[in-house]
Amino acid sequence: MSPIKIYGFRFSSCTRRVALICKELQVPYELITVDISKGEQRTPAHLARQPFGVVPAIEDDGLELFESRAICRYLVAKYGPTSTLVPDHKDIIATAKFEQAASIENNNFDPMGGQIMLELVMKPARGGQTDQEHLKSVLATMNSKLDAYETILSKQKYLAGDTVTIADLFHLPWAYGLTEKANLDLITSRPSVARWYQDISARPAWQAVKDGA
Ligand SMILES: N[C@@H](CCC(=O)N[C@@H](CS)C(=O)NCC(=O)O)C(=O)O
């Protein structure tokens, strides 16, 4: 199998999300660096691959694709047909629960995770200043979202049921950043959320890419 090309930045959360699923499926990849710290995501060459000027994008057997979660779904469909990381579409109930979990991550966790990391880690790293008011507000929102996660995860092992899916794994880049880089106890202070995070973050695929794709 020739490696898929990932146009991305090894430290970016969205690039690591895709690399994680490659590792889960043992799909070899070649990372072609688009250095977002130098603005390379806005060059004409990258905009031709990703019109929104962000990373990652992939190329695989002539297919060009962007949006990290869509890429992950494609990878499972193509390279993990028997994988349970996405339920069989013929199982309507499992698929509905999976879609619900994927939607929870995309709408409730990802926006807050990104903004908290921006304020607490990325801005200071670039010599900028944390907007304390904004941080306070997004932390309050994230806390109430994670209370709902605690309710769900106190009744089942994973977000879509008792089988781990990519909807769980999609959380890893921000969950890791919030816990290990921003040193927040948002996740570890909630017993069921902490148990879930410990489980998914121990996966060898995540350990392989957590600090760089
Ligand atoms: N929804 C997109 C988001 C992509 C995204 O925001 N990528 C970030 C890195 S994680 C980026 O390229 N940031 C640079 C910028 O916004 O200029 C995806 O999941 O692929």
The ligand as an SDF file (V2000), in Angstrom:
LIG
                    3D

 20 19  0  0  0  0  0  0  0  0999 V2000
  -12.9240   21.6770   10.5240 N   0  0  0  0  0  0  0  0  0  0  0  0
  -11.5620   21.6640   10.0560 C   0  0  0  0  0  0  0  0  0  0  0  0
  -10.7600   22.6180   10.9080 C   0  0  0  0  0  0  0  0  0  0  0  0
   -9.3570   22.7810   10.3950 C   0  0  0  0  0  0  0  0  0  0  0  0
   -8.5490   23.7490   11.2530 C   0  0  0  0  0  0  0  0  0  0  0  0
   -9.0930   24.6670   11.8970 O   0  0  0  0  0  0  0  0  0  0  0  0
   -7.2340   23.5610   11.2350 N   0  0  0  0  0  0  0  0  0  0  0  0
   -6.3540   24.3960   12.0320 C   0  0  0  0  0  0  0  0  0  0  0  0
   -5.3100   23.5530   12.7050 C   0  0  0  0  0  0  0  0  0  0  0  0
   -6.0510   22.4030   13.8330 S   0  0  0  0  0  0  0  0  0  0  0  0
   -5.6270   25.3720   11.1200 C   0  0  0  0  0  0  0  0  0  0  0  0
   -5.2650   25.0510   10.0070 O   0  0  0  0  0  0  0  0  0  0  0  0
   -5.3760   26.5880   11.6310 N   0  0  0  0  0  0  0  0  0  0  0  0
   -4.6610   27.5900   10.9110 C   0  0  0  0  0  0  0  0  0  0  0  0
   -5.5010   28.7840   10.5940 C   0  0  0  0  0  0  0  0  0  0  0  0
   -6.6650   28.8550   11.0440 O   0  0  0  0  0  0  0  0  0  0  0  0
   -5.0020   29.6510    9.8890 O   0  0  0  0  0  0  0  0  0  0  0  0
  -11.0090   20.2300   10.1130 C   0  0  0  0  0  0  0  0  0  0  0  0
  -11.4330   19.4930   11.0150 O   0  0  0  0  0  0  0  0  0  0  0  0
  -10.1950   19.8360    9.2570 O   0  0  0  0  0  0  0  0  0  0  0  0
  1  2  1  0
  2  3  1  0
  2 18  1  0
  3  4  1  0
  4  5  1  0
  5  6  2  0
  5  7  1  0
  7  8  1  0
  8  9  1  0
  8 11  1  0
  9 10  1  0
 11 12  2  0
 11 13  1  0
 13 14  1  0
 14 15  1  0
 15 16  2  0
 15 17  1  0
 18 19  2  0
 18 20  1  0
M  END
$$$$
